[in-house]
Amino acid sequence: MRREILLTPGPVELHPRARLSLSGPQIHHRTEPAREAFLAVREGLKAAFGTAGEVVVLTASGTGGMEAAAAGLFAPGERVLVPVSGKFSERWAEIGEALGLSVERLELPWGEVLDPEVVLERITGETRGLFLTHSETSTGVLNPLAEIARAAREKNPEILVVADAVTSLFLTPFALDAMGLDAAISGSQKGLMLPPGLAFVALGNRALSTLKPRGYYLNLARELERQRVGEGAYTPAINLVLAARAVLRVLLPELDAHLEKKAGWNRALYALGERYGLRPVPAKGGEPAPEAYRSPATAAFYLPPGVSYKELAGAFLNRGYRIAGGQGPLRGRIFRVSLMGYFSEEDARRVLADVEEVFKAL
Ligand SMILES: Cc1ncc(COP(=O)(O)O)c(C=O)c1O
């Protein structure tokens, strides 16, 4: 079988350091080398999330991290506000509901950038939590989290702001404490360019003082206790932890340049699409959103009239690339192309040239 190159917004092309690390022998997770790696990854992630608090590494996908954070920070019945404008913000609402929280859904058009004022209107003194999505991968929108968090806290100083950073960490500047967030979640198979399997939950100091041991496997408080000494409560995906250390070692020292490179590639994807008349999905007030509101994790376009997603995905597959379609109400209406994974400059140029050929043929 010909190997497909992933232009999907997760999972992504692996970092070579991850592949190298994963080819090593199995180690036991309750040994000194495993503990060292675990602690190093937690420290590296604290720097990446920009928090003086803690990071818990879970053997789960990103959704597991979201559930763990919601369960550990909120008790059943507590009021949380969830602006829903895409698949992953909808997931926040579903998780809250499954955990018995009192979820107030603020339903908004999918693809629109969140307007801080609209969110603010719905926050009251009773709102205990605000669940936000930084990079809404299903629509390609990058939401103005810091602005929303600041406004929310001005209105209700007690509110806990929890952010899905699954496709923003390592792709766009992120700083949990400085952005006024209390907790954030990411996953291994996105900006870190690892295989799927790890979720990262960052907790600022306010979240840490609220955290309660709830649930069993996804119990953040219990995990944190063990992880402070470099172990997981159960058998962690230690091979992925080792691979994460290997990638963080090279990624963190050059993070600013890396973010610029990713933003540049995504800008190039949008420029190509717009040159061939494609309409971007991210929108602000119904118009194509300015670049600041387009997530560097993926470019998302409406399908041109008369072209089905199957047809377009087939054209990419013929050139050896897998792309992604729309989800929920956007299924069959949009497509997404992402350079989130690992590409050398030369490979990225080749991909962009091939993307142009496909667009031209449309
Ligand atoms: C923004 C966002 N949140 C959450 C998730 C869910 O992550 P996972 O599929 O790892 O559970 C994804 C996955 O694509 C995502 O892009």
The ligand as a Tripos MOL2 file, in Angstrom:
@<TRIPOS>MOLECULE
LIG
   16    16     1     0     0
SMALL
NO_CHARGES

@<TRIPOS>ATOM
      1 C1         -9.9400   21.3450   19.0700 C.3       1 LIG1
      2 C2        -10.0400   19.8980   19.3890 C.ar      1 LIG1
      3 N1        -10.5130   19.5300   20.5910 N.ar      1 LIG1
      4 C3        -10.6310   18.2540   20.9410 C.ar      1 LIG1
      5 C4        -10.2750   17.2410   20.0750 C.ar      1 LIG1
      6 C5        -10.4700   15.8470   20.5010 C.3       1 LIG1
      7 O1         -9.2630   15.2160   20.6190 O.3       1 LIG1
      8 P1         -9.1500   13.6280   20.5150 P.3       1 LIG1
      9 O2         -9.6620   13.2520   19.1690 O.co2     1 LIG1
     10 O3         -7.6850   13.4380   20.6990 O.co2     1 LIG1
     11 O4         -9.9490   13.0710   21.6080 O.co2     1 LIG1
     12 C6         -9.7820   17.5640   18.8130 C.ar      1 LIG1
     13 C7         -9.4420   16.5120   17.8470 C.2       1 LIG1
     14 O5         -9.3750   16.7370   16.6560 O.2       1 LIG1
     15 C8         -9.6600   18.9110   18.4640 C.ar      1 LIG1
     16 O6         -9.1810   19.2860   17.2750 O.3       1 LIG1
@<TRIPOS>BOND
     1     1     2 1
     2     2     3 ar
     3     2    15 ar
     4     3     4 ar
     5     4     5 ar
     6     5     6 1
     7     5    12 ar
     8     6     7 1
     9     7     8 1
    10     8     9 2
    11     8    10 1
    12     8    11 1
    13    12    13 1
    14    12    15 ar
    15    13    14 2
    16    15    16 1
@<TRIPOS>SUBSTRUCTURE
     1 LIG1         1 GROUP 0 **** ****
